[in-house]
Amino acid sequence: MRLLYSALWWVGLPFVLLRLWRRGRKEPGYRQHIGERLGFYAQFRQRALPQLIWVHAVSVGETRAAQPLIEALLKTYPQHTILLTHMTATGRATGQQLFAAQGERVIQSYLPYDTGWMCARFLRHFKPRICILMETEVWPNMVRQCVRAGVPVMLANARLSARSLRRGQRFGSILLEAAAGIDCVAAQSEQDAKRLRLFGARQVHVTGSIKFDVEAPADMVARGRQWRTQFGERPVLLCASTREGEEELILDALADLPDRNFLTVIVPRHPQRFDEVASMISARGFAMQRRSTLGGTAVAADTAVVLGDSMGEMAAYYAACETAFIGGSLLPLGGQNLIEACALGVPVLVGEHTFNFQMISDDAVMADAALRVSSATDMLQQARSLFADNERRVSMARHAQDFARRHQGATVRTMALLDKMIE
């Protein structure tokens, strides 16, 4: 199985690189640092590398989730530098933005593709003290090379849905071996821990979700408050991190409303889709303004939709709305993180498909911090009900903040496990 897996990587590599280059048409970051994805690190040769604690955060969500943990590591181990790796250009850009003030104490690289040769080169070059994988990023060959090199591995903020467990079990021995190669797992919930144990993981501890410990930057909150004044007197519905297929459902449902006395702000999850979503909005005849061209001017009274075509400003969008729908949940895509919205006291609407964040979503609904919706039409109706019932909306906002505070502390619990591995 391992030989087949590795062979498929080598056979598919030309197509992977071609896809990378094509994706770079819309996101130039994918055409940069390609050598790192193949195990070459010329840019690091000019300096001696310090002791490294390696944190792998595949994309934007994992990078933001890693922030409290990385800050705790920097404080606890001042003699170490953080090596932060990614797979996506947006993840790398987010890491650069979050840790710019840390200077040389946080260095970034792409993770190489999961072939034994490339992974071995990566480990020989950086010689990390420990490997911390965020959430679900378990690459069999990389874990195997860590075991060979004597690099302990932690899976932090770990989650595993029932669907992912079923899919993973199809691959049998290779993923079981990878799970066995992980020295410690810090799981988000007891359900995640149970599934990870079934997957073959050992030393599984329930520490909670580090995402509850992420604090919204004060400057972003202030920016959102400023936007709110620009948006005018109408209540604001934020459709956050929407995925392909969802915008059409939302816009069609919006077009069917006889009375649209609120402003809709749509923020697609993937930046390469900004222009595509703008075309959808215009094709349905909605008056639209884009965040990138808004500047400091007020939103026009006849604007129906504001397109959030910016990265790294989600906290500002949450601070500028009265209620938020969290994307990825109207269609079977698994949902997105609702914690940031709750922490900022925003009542949340989620669809029925939240299997990637099942326990957190269910708990938020039970805490009256969130409401389940069955469709885009239902979502708009629930939003209108909240806009019309200020007492209910304020109550949900308070419950949302209480829910977020109640679940904090995962970073401290995770650090206690890491201290034993690093000492």
N, C-alpha and C positions, 0 to 999 in steps of 0.2 A: 504493500500500500504506500509506504514512504517513497519507494523508488518511482512508483507511478505518479504520485503527487509531485515530486521534484521534476520528473520528466515533463509533466504537463506545464509546469512553470517555464521550463526552458523552451518548449515548443511554442508556447503562447506568448513568449516575451516580445517578439517583433510586433505582434498585434497590440500588446499592452502599451508598448512605446508609441505606436501609431495613434492609438486612442488618446494617449497623453498629449501628443503633439496637436491633435485635432481639438482637444478640449482647451488647449492653450490659445486657440483663436479668440475665445470669449474671456478666458481667465489666464492672462499672461504668466501668472505664477507657476503654471504647470510646465512652462517651457524653461524654467530656471532650475538650477541645481539638479539637473537630471543625473549627473554623475553620482550623487549621493544615493539615488535609488538603486544604483548598480554596485554600490560598495566602494566608491572612490571619493576621497576626502582631501583633495589638493589644497583647499582653502584653509585647512587646519594645520598644514605642515609647517607653517612659519612660526609656530609658537608651541611651547611645551604645554601639554594639557594637564590641568590639575586633577585632583581626585574628583571623580564624577559620580553623581547620583543620577541615574537615567530614569526619566519619566516619559512614557509613550502615550500620547493623546492624539488619536487618529484625526479628529476634525474639530470643528468649532465647539460643539457641545462638550466633548471630553476635555478640551483645552480650558474652557471656562470652569468646568467642574474641578479641574486639577489646581486651579489658582490658590485656594486656601491651603491645600496640601503642600504646594511648592513654596508658598510663603512661610509655612511652618518649618519646612526642611531648611530653608535659607537661614532662618533664625536659630534653629537648633544645631545646625552643622555649618558654622561660619567658615570652616576650612575647606568646605566642599563647594563645587560648582554644579549646577543643574544642567544636564543635557536633556533638552526637550525635543522629542521627535514627533513627526506627524506623517500622515499619508496624503492629506489634501492641502491645496494651496491656501484655502480659506482658514484652515486650522493653523497653518504656519503664520499667516498674517495676523490672526487673533492673538497667538502667542507673542508675536513681536510687539503688538499693541499693549498687551497686558503687562509685559515684563521689561518694557523699554527702560524704565528707571533703574533696573537692576544691573544694567551694563554688562560687564563680562561675567557676572555671576550666573547668568542664564545664557547658554548657547543653544542654537537650534540646528536641526538637520532633518532631512527626510529619512524615514526608515527604509532600508533596502528591501527589495522584493524577497519573498520568502524562499530563497534557495540556500542550501547549506553553505555554498562557497561565499555568497555575498554576505550572509549573516556572520560567518566566521571572520571575514575581513572587517566588518563593522566592530565586532567585539575586540579583535586584535588591535584595531586603531584606537578606540576610545577607552578600553579597559575599565568599564564602569564598575563601581563598588557593588551596586545592586540594580536590578531592573524592576521598575514599577509600571505595570500595564494598567491602563485605566479602562474600567467597565467590562468590555467584552472582547478586547483585542488579544486573542491568543493565536499566535502564528506557530504551527508545529515545528518547522525547522529552526526558527529563532529560539524557541524554548529549548529545543534539543541542544543547540549550540551553547546556550547559557549553562545548561547542565554540564556539558563537556568542559566549559571554561571555568566552572566553579563560581558562576555569578548567580546569587540567589534571586529568585523571582517572586514578586508579589502581584496578585491581581487585586487592585484597589477599586473601591466603589463598584464592586462587581455586581452585575445583574445578568440573569439568564431567564428568558421567557420560556413558557412551555413549548411554544412553537420552535424556538431556537434549540431547545433540548431535543425535540424530535428530529429536527434536521441534522443536528450534530451527531446523533446516535447512528445515522445512516453511514457515516464515514468510519465508524468502528475504531479499530486499533490505533490509527494515527492520532486522533483527537484524544483518545483515552490516555495515550502516552504523553501527549502535551499537557493534559490536565494533571497527570501524576508528576510532571516535571515542575509544577508550580509549588513553591515552598509554603506559601501562605496566601489565603484568600480572605479579603475583607468584603463581605457581602452587604448589599443594601438592606435586605430583609430576610426574614426566616424562610420565606418561600424561595427566594433566590438561592439561599444557602442549601436548602434541601435539593433543589434541582442541580446545583453545582456538585454536590456530593454524589448524586446519581451519575453525573458526568465523569466522575472519577477523581475529582479534586479532593485534596486532603488538607488538614489544618484550616478548616473553614470557620470563620468567626463572623458574627453579625455585628456590624459597626454603624449601620445606617447610611444615608446618602450624604456625601460631602457637599452636594449641590445646595443643601439647606444652609451651609456655612458661607456660601458666596454672598458677599455684600455688594449691592449696586453702587457703582462709583458716584460720589456726590455730584461731580460735574455732569454726569449723564442724567441724573435725576433733575438737576437744575435746567439742563437743556430741554428735557421733556416738559417741565413746567412752562418754559418759554413757548414751546410749540403749542401747548394747550391754549395759551392766550391767542396765538395765531389762528388756531382752528375755529375760534369764535364761540358763540353761545350754544350751538347745537351739541347734544351729547355725542361722544365719540366711541364707536365700536372698532376695536383693533382686531384684525384677523392676522395672527402672528404665526410665522414659520409655516405658511401654507405650502402644500406640496402639489405636484402635477396632478391635474384633474379636479382639485378642490376649488381653485379659483373660478372655474367655469360653473360649478354648482352654486357657489356663493353669488356670483354675478347674475346668474339666471334667476335665482330666488329673489335677489334684490330688485331685479327688473319687474318682477310680478307684484311687488308691494305697491299698493295704491297710494300710500303716504310714507315718504321717506324723510322723516323729520330728524334725522341724525346723520352724522358724517361717518363714512366707512374708511378705515385705513387698512390697506392690505400690504403685508410685508412677506414676500415669498422667501422661503428658506434658502434657496440657491440663487446666488447673484446672476448666474448665466441666464436665468429665466426672467429677469426684470423687463427686458424689452418685449418678450413674448406675452407677459401678463399685461403690459401697457397696451398692446395691440388688442387683447381680449376686452379690456375695459372700453377702449375707443370703439371697437366693433359693435358694442351693445348700446352705443349712443350716450354713455355717461360722460358728464363733464368731469375731467380729471386734472389733477395737478401732481407733479412728481416732487418727492422730498428733495431730490438733488437740485431742483431749480426753484425751490420755494424761497430760499434765502430768509430774510427777516420780514417778508410781506405777509399780510393776512390771507388766509384761504378765502377764495371768492364765495359769496353766498350761494351761488348756483353749483358749486363743485360738489359732486356726489361721492367721489372716491379720491383719496390721496394714495398714491403708490409709494410705499416705503422702499425706495431703491438705494439703500445704504447699508453698509456692513458695520458691525460693532456698536450699534446704537439701540439694541433691543430694550435695554433698561430705560432709555429715553422714551421709546414708544409706549412702554407700559406706564410711565409716569404721565403720559399725555392723554390717557384714555379713561373712560368710566367703566368699561368692561372689556374683557379680552377673550376671544375664541382662540384656542391653541390648535394649530394645524396638525396635519398628519393623522387626524382622528376621524374625519368624515368618511374616508376610504380605508381599507385594510392595510395601513402603512405603519401602524404601531404607536402613533402619537408622538408628542414631543414633551419636553420638560415644562411643567406648569409652576415650578417652585419659584422662579424669579418673579412671576406675576403675583403670586400669593404674598411673597415677602414685601412687595410694594403696595399691598393692600388693594389689589385689583380683583373684583369678582371674576371667576373663570367659567368659561363654557368649554366643554370637551365633547367630542363625538363618542361613538360606541367602540371605536377601534384604538384602544390604548394599551395593547398587550406588551409593548416595550416598557411601559411605565404603569403596569396594572395596579400594583398595591398602592403606590403614591396617589394615583388618580382616584381609586376607590376610597382611600382614606380622606382625600380632599372633599369628595362628594359627601361622605358621612359627616365630615366636620362642618358642612354647610359653607365651605370655601369655594365649591365648584358645583356646577349643574351639568348633568348629562343631557345631550341633545341627540335626536334620532336622525336629523337631516339638516341640510343648509337652511331650509325653510323654518324648521323648528328652532334652529340657532338664532335666526333673525327675530323670530317671535319672542323667544326668551330674552333676548337683548332689549327689545322694545318694552317688555314687561318690567325689566329692571330699571330702564330709563324713566318709566312712568311711576315707579314705586321707590321713591328716594329712601324711605325708611328700610325697606328690604335690601336695597343695594348697599347702604351704609352698614347694615348688619353683616352682610356677606363679606364686605371689605374687612371688617374687624375680625371675623372668623378666619379669613384668609391669612392675615398677619399672625394671629394666634397659632394657626396650624403650622406656619413656617417656623416660628420661634420654638415651638414644642419639639420639633424634630432636629434641632441643631445639636452639634457635638460630635459628629462622625469624624471630623478631622483629628480631634484629640484622641479618640479611640483608635484610629488608624495609625497615628504617630506612635502610640504605645506598642503596637505590634512591630512597626518599623524599627523602633529603637532596639528591640531584641535582635533584629536581623542585621543591623548595621554595626552594633557594638563589637 
